[in-house]
């Protein structure tokens, strides 16, 4: 189930990723917030904007396998 409040910038972090893409990876925005700069940032950019996944109470595990640690 997608979050109804948040979205996140996601990049592929490998040797091809530029410094700007690395810096912005994981940044979280409110759903209605304007993203500047919006992907793609450059030619061959592999960044995307993805909805965060909502977790239901009681679905997380101690080691974080199913979500946030408790």
N, CA, C, O and CB atoms as a CASP TS submission, in Angstrom:
PFRMAT TS
TARGET T0000
AUTHOR 0000-0000-0000
METHOD Language model
MODEL 1
PARENT N/A
ATOM      1  N   UNK     1       0.845  -1.171   0.000  1.00  0.00           N
ATOM      2  CA  UNK     1       0.000   0.000   0.000  1.00  0.00           C
ATOM      3  C   UNK     1       0.893   1.238   0.000  1.00  0.00           C
ATOM      4  O   UNK     1       1.824   1.332   0.800  1.00  0.00           O
ATOM      5  CB  UNK     1      -0.963  -0.004   1.219  1.00  0.00           C
ATOM      6  N   UNK     2       0.614   2.184  -0.891  1.00  0.00           N
ATOM      7  CA  UNK     2       1.391   3.412  -0.977  1.00  0.00           C
ATOM      8  C   UNK     2       0.986   4.391   0.108  1.00  0.00           C
ATOM      9  O   UNK     2      -0.173   4.433   0.522  1.00  0.00           O
ATOM     10  CB  UNK     2       1.226   4.052  -2.345  1.00  0.00           C
ATOM     11  N   UNK     3       1.948   5.174   0.564  1.00  0.00           N
ATOM     12  CA  UNK     3       1.688   6.224   1.533  1.00  0.00           C
ATOM     13  C   UNK     3       0.835   7.291   0.871  1.00  0.00           C
ATOM     14  O   UNK     3       1.012   7.589  -0.310  1.00  0.00           O
ATOM     15  CB  UNK     3       3.009   6.825   2.080  1.00  0.00           C
ATOM     16  N   UNK     4      -0.083   7.864   1.620  1.00  0.00           N
ATOM     17  CA  UNK     4      -0.904   8.938   1.074  1.00  0.00           C
ATOM     18  C   UNK     4      -0.303  10.307   1.378  1.00  0.00           C
ATOM     19  O   UNK     4      -0.905  11.332   1.058  1.00  0.00           O
ATOM     20  CB  UNK     4      -2.321   8.854   1.631  1.00  0.00           C
ATOM     21  N   UNK     5       0.896  10.332   2.002  1.00  0.00           N
ATOM     22  CA  UNK     5       1.490  11.600   2.407  1.00  0.00           C
ATOM     23  C   UNK     5       2.877  11.895   1.856  1.00  0.00           C
ATOM     24  O   UNK     5       3.257  13.062   1.755  1.00  0.00           O
ATOM     25  CB  UNK     5       1.554  11.642   3.856  1.00  0.00           C
ATOM     26  N   UNK     6       3.642  10.867   1.496  1.00  0.00           N
ATOM     27  CA  UNK     6       5.055  11.093   1.178  1.00  0.00           C
ATOM     28  C   UNK     6       5.516  10.392  -0.095  1.00  0.00           C
ATOM     29  O   UNK     6       4.977   9.360  -0.497  1.00  0.00           O
ATOM     30  CB  UNK     6       5.906  10.640   2.323  1.00  0.00           C
ATOM     31  N   UNK     7       6.540  10.994  -0.719  1.00  0.00           N
ATOM     32  CA  UNK     7       7.229  10.399  -1.854  1.00  0.00           C
ATOM     33  C   UNK     7       8.718  10.587  -1.634  1.00  0.00           C
ATOM     34  O   UNK     7       9.125  11.420  -0.824  1.00  0.00           O
ATOM     35  CB  UNK     7       6.768  11.033  -3.208  1.00  0.00           C
ATOM     36  N   UNK     8       9.549   9.813  -2.354  1.00  0.00           N
ATOM     37  CA  UNK     8      10.987   9.827  -2.123  1.00  0.00           C
ATOM     38  C   UNK     8      11.744   9.797  -3.451  1.00  0.00           C
ATOM     39  O   UNK     8      11.324   9.147  -4.408  1.00  0.00           O
ATOM     40  CB  UNK     8      11.403   8.637  -1.242  1.00  0.00           C
ATOM     41  N   UNK     9      12.860  10.507  -3.488  1.00  0.00           N
ATOM     42  CA  UNK     9      13.752  10.463  -4.644  1.00  0.00           C
ATOM     43  C   UNK     9      14.643   9.240  -4.487  1.00  0.00           C
ATOM     44  O   UNK     9      15.232   9.021  -3.428  1.00  0.00           O
ATOM     45  CB  UNK     9      14.605  11.780  -4.772  1.00  0.00           C
ATOM     46  N   UNK    10      14.737   8.452  -5.540  1.00  0.00           N
ATOM     47  CA  UNK    10      15.516   7.223  -5.495  1.00  0.00           C
ATOM     48  C   UNK    10      16.481   7.203  -6.681  1.00  0.00           C
ATOM     49  O   UNK    10      16.100   7.509  -7.810  1.00  0.00           O
ATOM     50  CB  UNK    10      14.588   5.972  -5.511  1.00  0.00           C
ATOM     51  N   UNK    11      17.730   6.839  -6.408  1.00  0.00           N
ATOM     52  CA  UNK    11      18.758   6.748  -7.440  1.00  0.00           C
ATOM     53  C   UNK    11      19.409   5.377  -7.391  1.00  0.00           C
ATOM     54  O   UNK    11      19.363   4.688  -6.372  1.00  0.00           O
ATOM     55  CB  UNK    11      19.816   7.860  -7.265  1.00  0.00           C
ATOM     56  N   UNK    12      20.008   4.995  -8.489  1.00  0.00           N
ATOM     57  CA  UNK    12      20.810   3.776  -8.505  1.00  0.00           C
ATOM     58  C   UNK    12      22.221   4.199  -8.114  1.00  0.00           C
ATOM     59  O   UNK    12      22.880   4.941  -8.842  1.00  0.00           O
ATOM     60  CB  UNK    12      20.777   3.051  -9.926  1.00  0.00           C
ATOM     61  N   UNK    13      22.671   3.728  -6.976  1.00  0.00           N
ATOM     62  CA  UNK    13      23.970   4.157  -6.455  1.00  0.00           C
ATOM     63  C   UNK    13      25.058   3.166  -6.854  1.00  0.00           C
ATOM     64  O   UNK    13      25.360   2.214  -6.134  1.00  0.00           O
ATOM     65  CB  UNK    13      23.918   4.303  -4.922  1.00  0.00           C
ATOM     66  N   UNK    14      25.632   3.420  -8.018  1.00  0.00           N
ATOM     67  CA  UNK    14      26.758   2.626  -8.496  1.00  0.00           C
ATOM     68  C   UNK    14      27.822   3.584  -9.020  1.00  0.00           C
ATOM     69  O   UNK    14      27.723   4.789  -8.791  1.00  0.00           O
ATOM     70  CB  UNK    14      26.313   1.609  -9.606  1.00  0.00           C
ATOM     71  N   UNK    15      28.809   3.091  -9.697  1.00  0.00           N
ATOM     72  CA  UNK    15      29.893   3.945 -10.178  1.00  0.00           C
ATOM     73  C   UNK    15      29.459   4.940 -11.245  1.00  0.00           C
ATOM     74  O   UNK    15      30.164   5.917 -11.495  1.00  0.00           O
ATOM     75  CB  UNK    15      30.996   3.096 -10.720  1.00  0.00           C
ATOM     76  N   UNK    16      28.313   4.711 -11.879  1.00  0.00           N
ATOM     77  CA  UNK    16      27.820   5.619 -12.911  1.00  0.00           C
ATOM     78  C   UNK    16      27.054   6.814 -12.340  1.00  0.00           C
ATOM     79  O   UNK    16      26.827   7.792 -13.051  1.00  0.00           O
ATOM     80  CB  UNK    16      26.934   4.864 -13.870  1.00  0.00           C
ATOM     81  N   UNK    17      26.655   6.750 -11.078  1.00  0.00           N
ATOM     82  CA  UNK    17      25.845   7.816 -10.474  1.00  0.00           C
ATOM     83  C   UNK    17      26.682   9.078 -10.282  1.00  0.00           C
ATOM     84  O   UNK    17      27.810   9.023  -9.791  1.00  0.00           O
ATOM     85  CB  UNK    17      25.257   7.353  -9.120  1.00  0.00           C
ATOM     86  N   UNK    18      26.110  10.212 -10.675  1.00  0.00           N
ATOM     87  CA  UNK    18      26.827  11.479 -10.504  1.00  0.00           C
ATOM     88  C   UNK    18      26.686  11.958  -9.054  1.00  0.00           C
ATOM     89  O   UNK    18      25.885  11.420  -8.289  1.00  0.00           O
ATOM     90  CB  UNK    18      26.287  12.560 -11.495  1.00  0.00           C
ATOM     91  N   UNK    19      27.466  12.965  -8.691  1.00  0.00           N
ATOM     92  CA  UNK    19      27.458  13.478  -7.321  1.00  0.00           C
ATOM     93  C   UNK    19      26.108  14.084  -6.936  1.00  0.00           C
ATOM     94  O   UNK    19      25.665  13.930  -5.798  1.00  0.00           O
ATOM     95  CB  UNK    19      28.552  14.517  -7.150  1.00  0.00           C
ATOM     96  N   UNK    20      25.453  14.766  -7.868  1.00  0.00           N
ATOM     97  CA  UNK    20      24.153  15.365  -7.570  1.00  0.00           C
ATOM     98  C   UNK    20      23.109  14.285  -7.294  1.00  0.00           C
ATOM     99  O   UNK    20      22.327  14.407  -6.351  1.00  0.00           O
ATOM    100  CB  UNK    20      23.696  16.261  -8.732  1.00  0.00           C
ATOM    101  N   UNK    21      23.093  13.230  -8.110  1.00  0.00           N
ATOM    102  CA  UNK    21      22.144  12.133  -7.900  1.00  0.00           C
ATOM    103  C   UNK    21      22.406  11.442  -6.559  1.00  0.00           C
ATOM    104  O   UNK    21      21.469  11.101  -5.838  1.00  0.00           O
ATOM    105  CB  UNK    21      22.237  11.110  -9.056  1.00  0.00           C
ATOM    106  N   UNK    22      23.675  11.241  -6.232  1.00  0.00           N
ATOM    107  CA  UNK    22      24.028  10.625  -4.945  1.00  0.00           C
ATOM    108  C   UNK    22      23.567  11.503  -3.782  1.00  0.00           C
ATOM    109  O   UNK    22      23.036  11.003  -2.791  1.00  0.00           O
ATOM    110  CB  UNK    22      25.555  10.386  -4.858  1.00  0.00           C
ATOM    111  N   UNK    23      23.770  12.797  -3.909  1.00  0.00           N
ATOM    112  CA  UNK    23      23.416  13.732  -2.846  1.00  0.00           C
ATOM    113  C   UNK    23      21.912  13.761  -2.597  1.00  0.00           C
ATOM    114  O   UNK    23      21.479  13.881  -1.451  1.00  0.00           O
ATOM    115  CB  UNK    23      23.910  15.129  -3.190  1.00  0.00           C
ATOM    116  N   UNK    24      21.114  13.652  -3.653  1.00  0.00           N
ATOM    117  CA  UNK    24      19.669  13.783  -3.525  1.00  0.00           C
ATOM    118  C   UNK    24      18.964  12.451  -3.262  1.00  0.00           C
ATOM    119  O   UNK    24      17.768  12.438  -2.971  1.00  0.00           O
ATOM    120  CB  UNK    24      19.111  14.407  -4.770  1.00  0.00           C
ATOM    121  N   UNK    25      19.679  11.344  -3.359  1.00  0.00           N
ATOM    122  CA  UNK    25      19.094  10.016  -3.132  1.00  0.00           C
ATOM    123  C   UNK    25      18.514   9.928  -1.720  1.00  0.00           C
ATOM    124  O   UNK    25      19.170  10.299  -0.747  1.00  0.00           O
ATOM    125  CB  UNK    25      20.157   8.906  -3.347  1.00  0.00           C
ATOM    126  N   UNK    26      17.293   9.440  -1.619  1.00  0.00           N
ATOM    127  CA  UNK    26      16.661   9.221  -0.324  1.00  0.00           C
ATOM    128  C   UNK    26      15.937  10.429   0.240  1.00  0.00           C
ATOM    129  O   UNK    26      15.351  10.342   1.320  1.00  0.00           O
ATOM    130  CB  UNK    26      17.677   8.782   0.645  1.00  0.00           C
ATOM    131  N   UNK    27      15.962  11.544  -0.456  1.00  0.00           N
ATOM    132  CA  UNK    27      15.276  12.736   0.040  1.00  0.00           C
ATOM    133  C   UNK    27      13.770  12.501  -0.006  1.00  0.00           C
ATOM    134  O   UNK    27      13.233  12.029  -1.008  1.00  0.00           O
ATOM    135  CB  UNK    27      15.664  13.995  -0.793  1.00  0.00           C
ATOM    136  N   UNK    28      13.098  12.835   1.092  1.00  0.00           N
ATOM    137  CA  UNK    28      11.658  12.594   1.221  1.00  0.00           C
ATOM    138  C   UNK    28      10.914  13.916   1.093  1.00  0.00           C
ATOM    139  O   UNK    28      11.325  14.933   1.649  1.00  0.00           O
ATOM    140  CB  UNK    28      11.323  11.906   2.577  1.00  0.00           C
ATOM    141  N   UNK    29       9.810  13.882   0.348  1.00  0.00           N
ATOM    142  CA  UNK    29       8.982  15.060   0.099  1.00  0.00           C
ATOM    143  C   UNK    29       7.544  14.755   0.496  1.00  0.00           C
ATOM    144  O   UNK    29       7.104  13.606   0.458  1.00  0.00           O
ATOM    145  CB  UNK    29       9.062  15.494  -1.390  1.00  0.00           C
ATOM    146  N   UNK    30       6.820  15.804   0.875  1.00  0.00           N
ATOM    147  CA  UNK    30       5.380  15.658   1.034  1.00  0.00           C
ATOM    148  C   UNK    30       4.790  15.405  -0.347  1.00  0.00           C
ATOM    149  O   UNK    30       5.340  15.857  -1.352  1.00  0.00           O
ATOM    150  CB  UNK    30       4.739  16.926   1.709  1.00  0.00           C
ATOM    151  N   UNK    31       3.685  14.690  -0.400  1.00  0.00           N
ATOM    152  CA  UNK    31       3.092  14.313  -1.677  1.00  0.00           C
ATOM    153  C   UNK    31       2.768  15.527  -2.546  1.00  0.00           C
ATOM    154  O   UNK    31       2.958  15.483  -3.762  1.00  0.00           O
ATOM    155  CB  UNK    31       1.835  13.501  -1.442  1.00  0.00           C
ATOM    156  N   UNK    32       2.285  16.603  -1.941  1.00  0.00           N
ATOM    157  CA  UNK    32       1.907  17.792  -2.718  1.00  0.00           C
ATOM    158  C   UNK    32       3.070  18.759  -2.938  1.00  0.00           C
ATOM    159  O   UNK    32       2.901  19.777  -3.608  1.00  0.00           O
ATOM    160  CB  UNK    32       0.779  18.520  -2.022  1.00  0.00           C
ATOM    161  N   UNK    33       4.252  18.457  -2.383  1.00  0.00           N
ATOM    162  CA  UNK    33       5.415  19.334  -2.491  1.00  0.00           C
ATOM    163  C   UNK    33       6.014  19.304  -3.899  1.00  0.00           C
ATOM    164  O   UNK    33       6.102  18.249  -4.526  1.00  0.00           O
ATOM    165  CB  UNK    33       6.473  18.933  -1.464  1.00  0.00           C
ATOM    166  N   UNK    34       6.424  20.481  -4.383  1.00  0.00           N
ATOM    167  CA  UNK    34       7.074  20.601  -5.687  1.00  0.00           C
ATOM    168  C   UNK    34       8.514  20.124  -5.554  1.00  0.00           C
ATOM    169  O   UNK    34       9.216  20.534  -4.630  1.00  0.00           O
ATOM    170  CB  UNK    34       7.018  22.070  -6.218  1.00  0.00           C
ATOM    171  N   UNK    35       8.962  19.270  -6.459  1.00  0.00           N
ATOM    172  CA  UNK    35      10.319  18.738  -6.432  1.00  0.00           C
ATOM    173  C   UNK    35      11.165  19.518  -7.428  1.00  0.00           C
ATOM    174  O   UNK    35      10.873  19.548  -8.623  1.00  0.00           O
ATOM    175  CB  UNK    35      10.337  17.214  -6.758  1.00  0.00           C
ATOM    176  N   UNK    36      12.221  20.151  -6.914  1.00  0.00           N
ATOM    177  CA  UNK    36      13.081  20.940  -7.774  1.00  0.00           C
ATOM    178  C   UNK    36      14.537  20.639  -7.444  1.00  0.00           C
ATOM    179  O   UNK    36      14.951  20.879  -6.310  1.00  0.00           O
ATOM    180  CB  UNK    36      12.782  22.445  -7.621  1.00  0.00           C
ATOM    181  N   UNK    37      15.311  20.139  -8.352  1.00  0.00           N
ATOM    182  CA  UNK    37      14.972  19.779  -9.726  1.00  0.00           C
ATOM    183  C   UNK    37      14.327  18.403  -9.796  1.00  0.00           C
ATOM    184  O   UNK    37      14.661  17.500  -9.028  1.00  0.00           O
ATOM    185  CB  UNK    37      16.214  19.817 -10.605  1.00  0.00           C
ATOM    186  N   UNK    38      13.410  18.265 -10.721  1.00  0.00           N
ATOM    187  CA  UNK    38      12.708  16.999 -10.899  1.00  0.00           C
ATOM    188  C   UNK    38      13.489  16.112 -11.872  1.00  0.00           C
ATOM    189  O   UNK    38      14.039  16.602 -12.858  1.00  0.00           O
ATOM    190  CB  UNK    38      11.262  17.238 -11.411  1.00  0.00           C
ATOM    191  N   UNK    39      13.535  14.796 -11.590  1.00  0.00           N
ATOM    192  CA  UNK    39      14.258  13.900 -12.509  1.00  0.00           C
ATOM    193  C   UNK    39      13.607  13.875 -13.885  1.00  0.00           C
ATOM    194  O   UNK    39      12.394  14.055 -13.995  1.00  0.00           O
ATOM    195  CB  UNK    39      14.317  12.476 -11.935  1.00  0.00           C
ATOM    196  N   UNK    40      14.373  13.659 -14.912  1.00  0.00           N
ATOM    197  CA  UNK    40      15.806  13.386 -14.965  1.00  0.00           C
ATOM    198  C   UNK    40      16.616  14.672 -14.817  1.00  0.00           C
ATOM    199  O   UNK    40      16.228  15.726 -15.322  1.00  0.00           O
ATOM    200  CB  UNK    40      16.166  12.684 -16.278  1.00  0.00           C
ATOM    201  N   UNK    41      17.730  14.569 -14.128  1.00  0.00           N
ATOM    202  CA  UNK    41      18.589  15.723 -13.880  1.00  0.00           C
ATOM    203  C   UNK    41      19.559  15.967 -15.024  1.00  0.00           C
ATOM    204  O   UNK    41      20.028  17.090 -15.207  1.00  0.00           O
ATOM    205  CB  UNK    41      19.359  15.534 -12.590  1.00  0.00           C
ATOM    206  N   UNK    42      19.865  14.934 -15.797  1.00  0.00           N
ATOM    207  CA  UNK    42      20.844  15.042 -16.878  1.00  0.00           C
ATOM    208  C   UNK    42      20.633  13.872 -17.838  1.00  0.00           C
ATOM    209  O   UNK    42      19.813  12.991 -17.578  1.00  0.00           O
ATOM    210  CB  UNK    42      22.312  15.055 -16.318  1.00  0.00           C
ATOM    211  N   UNK    43      21.362  13.865 -18.929  1.00  0.00           N
ATOM    212  CA  UNK    43      21.310  12.759 -19.879  1.00  0.00           C
ATOM    213  C   UNK    43      21.728  11.477 -19.169  1.00  0.00           C
ATOM    214  O   UNK    43      22.695  11.477 -18.408  1.00  0.00           O
ATOM    215  CB  UNK    43      22.223  13.033 -21.111  1.00  0.00           C
ATOM    216  N   UNK    44      21.016  10.398 -19.408  1.00  0.00           N
ATOM    217  CA  UNK    44      21.271   9.091 -18.785  1.00  0.00           C
ATOM    218  C   UNK    44      21.000   9.054 -17.282  1.00  0.00           C
ATOM    219  O   UNK    44      21.467   8.145 -16.596  1.00  0.00           O
ATOM    220  CB  UNK    44      22.693   8.691 -19.030  1.00  0.00           C
ATOM    221  N   UNK    45      20.262  10.017 -16.769  1.00  0.00           N
ATOM    222  CA  UNK    45      19.908  10.035 -15.347  1.00  0.00           C
ATOM    223  C   UNK    45      18.978   8.853 -15.060  1.00  0.00           C
ATOM    224  O   UNK    45      18.065   8.570 -15.836  1.00  0.00           O
ATOM    225  CB  UNK    45      19.227  11.397 -14.947  1.00  0.00           C
ATOM    226  N   UNK    46      19.218   8.169 -13.942  1.00  0.00           N
ATOM    227  CA  UNK    46      18.417   7.001 -13.574  1.00  0.00           C
ATOM    228  C   UNK    46      17.644   7.234 -12.280  1.00  0.00           C
ATOM    229  O   UNK    46      17.243   6.279 -11.615  1.00  0.00           O
ATOM    230  CB  UNK    46      19.311   5.774 -13.429  1.00  0.00           C
ATOM    231  N   UNK    47      17.433   8.494 -11.923  1.00  0.00           N
ATOM    232  CA  UNK    47      16.669   8.832 -10.723  1.00  0.00           C
ATOM    233  C   UNK    47      15.173   8.732 -11.009  1.00  0.00           C
ATOM    234  O   UNK    47      14.726   8.969 -12.131  1.00  0.00           O
ATOM    235  CB  UNK    47      17.029  10.252 -10.225  1.00  0.00           C
ATOM    236  N   UNK    48      14.416   8.382  -9.988  1.00  0.00           N
ATOM    237  CA  UNK    48      12.957   8.337 -10.091  1.00  0.00           C
ATOM    238  C   UNK    48      12.362   8.910  -8.802  1.00  0.00           C
ATOM    239  O   UNK    48      13.044   9.031  -7.785  1.00  0.00           O
ATOM    240  CB  UNK    48      12.449   6.871 -10.343  1.00  0.00           C
ATOM    241  N   UNK    49      11.102   9.250  -8.869  1.00  0.00           N
ATOM    242  CA  UNK    49      10.343   9.628  -7.684  1.00  0.00           C
ATOM    243  C   UNK    49       9.388   8.463  -7.413  1.00  0.00           C
ATOM    244  O   UNK    49       8.654   8.025  -8.298  1.00  0.00           O
ATOM    245  CB  UNK    49       9.563  11.012  -7.882  1.00  0.00           C
ATOM    246  N   UNK    50       9.415   7.978  -6.183  1.00  0.00           N
ATOM    247  CA  UNK    50       8.637   6.793  -5.824  1.00  0.00           C
ATOM    248  C   UNK    50       7.810   7.086  -4.572  1.00  0.00           C
ATOM    249  O   UNK    50       8.291   7.733  -3.641  1.00  0.00           O
ATOM    250  CB  UNK    50       9.568   5.566  -5.592  1.00  0.00           C
ATOM    251  N   UNK    51       6.563   6.605  -4.554  1.00  0.00           N
ATOM    252  CA  UNK    51       5.749   6.732  -3.350  1.00  0.00           C
ATOM    253  C   UNK    51       6.334   5.855  -2.260  1.00  0.00           C
ATOM    254  O   UNK    51       6.756   4.729  -2.526  1.00  0.00           O
ATOM    255  CB  UNK    51       4.275   6.352  -3.628  1.00  0.00           C
ATOM    256  N   UNK    52       6.361   6.362  -1.034  1.00  0.00           N
ATOM    257  CA  UNK    52       6.796   5.530   0.080  1.00  0.00           C
ATOM    258  C   UNK    52       5.735   4.484   0.361  1.00  0.00           C
ATOM    259  O   UNK    52       4.548   4.722   0.142  1.00  0.00           O
ATOM    260  CB  UNK    52       7.074   6.381   1.340  1.00  0.00           C
ATOM    261  N   UNK    53       6.156   3.342   0.839  1.00  0.00           N
ATOM    262  CA  UNK    53       5.228   2.268   1.179  1.00  0.00           C
ATOM    263  C   UNK    53       4.759   2.443   2.617  1.00  0.00           C
ATOM    264  O   UNK    53       5.565   2.669   3.520  1.00  0.00           O
ATOM    265  CB  UNK    53       5.889   0.878   0.982  1.00  0.00           C
ATOM    266  N   UNK    54       3.460   2.339   2.820  1.00  0.00           N
ATOM    267  CA  UNK    54       2.892   2.445   4.159  1.00  0.00           C
ATOM    268  C   UNK    54       2.971   1.085   4.843  1.00  0.00           C
ATOM    269  O   UNK    54       2.692   0.055   4.229  1.00  0.00           O
ATOM    270  CB  UNK    54       1.424   2.953   4.105  1.00  0.00           C
ATOM    271  N   UNK    55       3.347   1.090   6.099  1.00  0.00           N
ATOM    272  CA  UNK    55       3.389  -0.137   6.894  1.00  0.00           C
ATOM    273  C   UNK    55       2.268  -0.096   7.915  1.00  0.00           C
ATOM    274  O   UNK    55       1.967   0.953   8.484  1.00  0.00           O
ATOM    275  CB  UNK    55       4.766  -0.312   7.593  1.00  0.00           C
ATOM    276  N   UNK    56       1.668  -1.221   8.137  1.00  0.00           N
ATOM    277  CA  UNK    56       0.623  -1.314   9.141  1.00  0.00           C
ATOM    278  C   UNK    56       1.253  -1.624  10.487  1.00  0.00           C
ATOM    279  O   UNK    56       2.281  -2.298  10.554  1.00  0.00           O
ATOM    280  CB  UNK    56      -0.421  -2.387   8.762  1.00  0.00           C
ATOM    281  N   UNK    57       0.651  -1.143  11.541  1.00  0.00           N
ATOM    282  CA  UNK    57       1.155  -1.402  12.887  1.00  0.00           C
ATOM    283  C   UNK    57       1.274  -2.900  13.105  1.00  0.00           C
ATOM    284  O   UNK    57       0.372  -3.665  12.764  1.00  0.00           O
ATOM    285  CB  UNK    57       0.235  -0.768  13.956  1.00  0.00           C
ATOM    286  N   UNK    58       2.398  -3.306  13.678  1.00  0.00           N
ATOM    287  CA  UNK    58       2.616  -4.710  13.977  1.00  0.00           C
ATOM    288  C   UNK    58       3.273  -5.498  12.870  1.00  0.00           C
ATOM    289  O   UNK    58       3.454  -6.707  13.013  1.00  0.00           O
ATOM    290  CB  UNK    58       1.341  -5.336  14.309  1.00  0.00           C
ATOM    291  N   UNK    59       3.643  -4.852  11.751  1.00  0.00           N
ATOM    292  CA  UNK    59       4.259  -5.594  10.646  1.00  0.00           C
ATOM    293  C   UNK    59       5.777  -5.491  10.650  1.00  0.00           C
ATOM    294  O   UNK    59       6.434  -6.227   9.914  1.00  0.00           O
ATOM    295  CB  UNK    59       3.725  -5.092   9.323  1.00  0.00           C
ATOM    296  N   UNK    60       6.351  -4.610  11.448  1.00  0.00           N
ATOM    297  CA  UNK    60       7.811  -4.479  11.521  1.00  0.00           C
ATOM    298  C   UNK    60       8.378  -5.639  12.346  1.00  0.00           C
ATOM    299  O   UNK    60       7.683  -6.225  13.176  1.00  0.00           O
ATOM    300  CB  UNK    60       8.222  -3.100  12.148  1.00  0.00           C
ATOM    301  N   UNK    61       9.639  -5.956  12.105  1.00  0.00           N
ATOM    302  CA  UNK    61      10.287  -7.024  12.860  1.00  0.00           C
ATOM    303  C   UNK    61      11.486  -6.468  13.604  1.00  0.00           C
ATOM    304  O   UNK    61      11.957  -5.373  13.298  1.00  0.00           O
ATOM    305  CB  UNK    61      10.715  -8.176  11.930  1.00  0.00           C
ATOM    306  N   UNK    62      11.977  -7.209  14.572  1.00  0.00           N
ATOM    307  CA  UNK    62      13.081  -6.745  15.398  1.00  0.00           C
ATOM    308  C   UNK    62      14.327  -6.438  14.582  1.00  0.00           C
ATOM    309  O   UNK    62      15.041  -5.484  14.891  1.00  0.00           O
ATOM    310  CB  UNK    62      13.402  -7.772  16.447  1.00  0.00           C
ATOM    311  N   UNK    63      14.604  -7.225  13.546  1.00  0.00           N
ATOM    312  CA  UNK    63      15.818  -6.995  12.748  1.00  0.00           C
ATOM    313  C   UNK    63      15.570  -6.112  11.527  1.00  0.00           C
ATOM    314  O   UNK    63      16.489  -5.893  10.738  1.00  0.00           O
ATOM    315  CB  UNK    63      16.394  -8.321  12.296  1.00  0.00           C
ATOM    316  N   UNK    64      14.366  -5.605  11.355  1.00  0.00           N
ATOM    317  CA  UNK    64      14.060  -4.704  10.250  1.00  0.00           C
ATOM    318  C   UNK    64      13.722  -5.404   8.952  1.00  0.00           C
ATOM    319  O   UNK    64      13.631  -4.744   7.917  1.00  0.00           O
ATOM    320  CB  UNK    64      15.201  -3.801  10.023  1.00  0.00           C
ATOM    321  N   UNK    65      13.530  -6.728   8.962  1.00  0.00           N
ATOM    322  CA  UNK    65      13.278  -7.470   7.742  1.00  0.00           C
ATOM    323  C   UNK    65      11.970  -7.058   7.060  1.00  0.00           C
ATOM    324  O   UNK    65      11.902  -7.080   5.831  1.00  0.00           O
ATOM    325  CB  UNK    65      13.254  -8.945   8.043  1.00  0.00           C
ATOM    326  N   UNK    66      10.950  -6.691   7.798  1.00  0.00           N
ATOM    327  CA  UNK    66       9.663  -6.321   7.217  1.00  0.00           C
ATOM    328  C   UNK    66       9.336  -4.845   7.387  1.00  0.00           C
ATOM    329  O   UNK    66       8.178  -4.456   7.234  1.00  0.00           O
ATOM    330  CB  UNK    66       8.573  -7.148   7.831  1.00  0.00           C
ATOM    331  N   UNK    67      10.288  -4.046   7.687  1.00  0.00           N
ATOM    332  CA  UNK    67      10.032  -2.618   7.875  1.00  0.00           C
ATOM    333  C   UNK    67      10.990  -2.045   8.887  1.00  0.00           C
ATOM    334  O   UNK    67      12.083  -2.571   9.096  1.00  0.00           O
ATOM    335  CB  UNK    67       8.589  -2.374   8.317  1.00  0.00           C
ATOM    336  N   UNK    68      10.580  -0.984   9.503  1.00  0.00           N
ATOM    337  CA  UNK    68      11.432  -0.307  10.485  1.00  0.00           C
ATOM    338  C   UNK    68      11.638  -1.179  11.707  1.00  0.00           C
ATOM    339  O   UNK    68      10.767  -1.961  12.088  1.00  0.00           O
ATOM    340  CB  UNK    68      10.825   1.038  10.897  1.00  0.00           C
ATOM    341  N   UNK    69      12.801  -1.031  12.312  1.00  0.00           N
ATOM    342  CA  UNK    69      13.051  -1.742  13.573  1.00  0.00           C
ATOM    343  C   UNK    69      12.121  -1.195  14.648  1.00  0.00           C
ATOM    344  O   UNK    69      11.708  -0.036  14.595  1.00  0.00           O
ATOM    345  CB  UNK    69      14.544  -1.600  14.013  1.00  0.00           C
ATOM    346  N   UNK    70      11.798  -2.031  15.616  1.00  0.00           N
ATOM    347  CA  UNK    70      10.918  -1.590  16.715  1.00  0.00           C
ATOM    348  C   UNK    70      11.710  -1.271  17.924  1.00  0.00           C
ATOM    349  O   UNK    70      11.145  -0.884  18.947  1.00  0.00           O
ATOM    350  CB  UNK    70       9.884  -2.637  17.053  1.00  0.00           C
TER
END
